[in-house]
Amino acid sequence: MPPSHASTSDSKPAGPSGGVQSLERAFDLLERMADAGGEVGLSELSASSGLPLPTIHRLMRTLVVCGYVRQQPNRRYALGPRLIRLGESASRLLGTWARPYLQRLVEETGETANMALLDGDEIVYVAQVPSKHSMRMFTEVGRRVLPHSTGVGKALLAHTPADEVRALLARTGMPAATEKTITTPDGFLDALEQVRRAGYAVDDNEQEIGVRCLAVSVPDSPTSAAISISGPAGRVTETATERIVPILQEVAKELSVALASSGPAA
């Protein structure tokens, strides 16, 4: 890998964290770029991070040389293609780490358990443990769907500002997967308000007729993640929902703690 162009002062320990300051700053800038949609200007990064422009320029130059950032013809900076391989590997590992928690959901609810992430404007399923029932739901790991017709999509977007939700829906459109799919932005925003009030999301025959899904977000996850159970509408009834939702919420909290754990220091 090319040598870092950051100054010696950027590489000093960051204090209580015990980390290398230039690395912490570089990853912070990458996350700020992702939050801004993947493309930003130096002045925007300086305003949001509080770092001086010369420091940001040095860090971005190093990230460009390494392939993690690319400079656009308009002089703005965009996330680079080398991040894709890291993201794909991390998603696979995230699914692996989540499997024991999904297995517990299956054992305690009897229904298929899933984990999904918000990737750009789409929902991607990264892990699944199937129900033991002969009649069960199956979603292929790696499958991508639009958020407006899924329980996990509602759970993931519930606390996103309304203008950002409307912008996402404008980009993706709101095609009807079934006759019960929500197909208007106002209707979807109303559904998100219900999620915030109830603490969980429901896909009631909106992605597939005969299938009902209950979902919750994983709190404080390093990337936006949700877990869900799905099953035949005849089994995932209102009565079953009252029993299943507390289990979902408890498992989500436990998974959140596991994902937040960085393990022992090297």
Secondary structure by P-SEA (a helix, b strand, c coil): ccccccccccccccccccccaaaaaaaaaaaaaaaacccccaaaaaaaacccaaaaaaaaaaaaaaccccccccccccccccaaaaaaaaaaaaaaaaaaaaaaaaaacccccccccccccbbbbcbbbbbcccccccccccbbbbccccaaaaaaaccccaaaaaaaaaacccccccccccccaaaaaaaaaaaaaaccccccccccccbbbbbbcccccccccccccccccccccaaaaaacaaaaaaaaaaaaaaaacccccc
